[in-house]
């Protein structure tokens, strides 16, 4: 399932995006997903939960694509 998330700022941090998009219920769950290597940013595994996600980036977690607009 693809989901589009619109941001009004220059970027959103990866862990915040996971919570905002509903891929993680709470911050610690988002942190675990990222640190366990279960999150990909633009097709590459990302283990930096503070990574800046900008418009046009695609984050994949648990088979779900989240595209930032």
C-alpha positions, 0 to 999 in steps of 0.5 A: 500500500502506498501512502502520500504524506504532505509536509509543510516544512523543509524536512521531517525526521525519519522517526517523526515521519514513521509516527506521523504516517502511522507506521509506528504507534509511538516513538520507541517503536519507530526507533526500534524499526529504524535501528533494526534496519527495517526501514528503507529510504529511497531503496537503501536501508537507513539506520539513522532515525534523525535522517532528514526526509525531504519532499520527493523521498520515499520511505519503505517500512513493513512493505508499505511505501510512504512518499513525502510531498 
